[in-house]
Amino acid sequence: MSPMEATVAGTRAGSELMKREDQIETLEPGKIADIVVVEGNPLEDISILGQPDSVKVVMKNGILEKNAIS
């Protein structure tokens, strides 16, 4: 899989398999949001997502869990 295909498989395809597209999958008002902000472009190098030092912001269910932006 390409990095984009892997990202879609872990987000859109997962929400469709769980039949929860109305609650998750996209960033919109009223939906549950888990957001990860990384330093770098995971579409160019997906291994960035597995490097803790590259993960700068994590929001889980709309709540800020990590903020390492200086």
N, C-alpha and C positions, 0 to 999 in steps of 0.2 A: 504494500500500500504506500501511496505517497503520503507525506505529512498531512496534507489537506484531507485525504481520504480517511486517514486514521483519526483526525480530529472530528470529522463528520460521524464516523462510526461510533466514537465515544460520546457524542452529544446528540445529534439529531436522530440517528438510527436507534440509539439507546432509548430515547424518549418515546419513539414510535413503538418499539418492542414492548415497552412498559405501558403503552397506551396512556401516556401522561403529557402529550403535546400541549394540552390546554393549560398545564401548570408549569412546564419546564421547556427547554429547548432554545428559546429566544429571550433576549433582554427586552421586556415590555412591562409596563405597569401591571401589577397584580400577579405576576409570575414569580416563582421561587428562583432566586439568583445565586449561583456559585460562580465567582469570577476569579481568574488567576491572571495576574499581570507579571510578565517576565521581561528581563533585560535581554534583548535580542529578538530574532524572528524565528519562531518555531516552525514556520513553513519552509525556512531555509535549512534549519538544523533542529530537528524535533528533540534531540537529546537534551536541549536546554530545559525541557520540562522535567527532566530527572535530576537536575542540578540545583540543590537547595539554595545555593548562593545566587542563582539567576532569578529565583522567585522573589519578586519585590512586594507584591500585594496579593492577599487572599481574602475574598469575601465569601462567607458561607451562609447561605440562606439570608443574604442581604446584610449580614453583620460582619464588620471588619475584624478579621482574625489575625492578620499580619500586615504590617506596614513598614517596609524596610527602605522606603524612598528617603534619600537624604537631601 
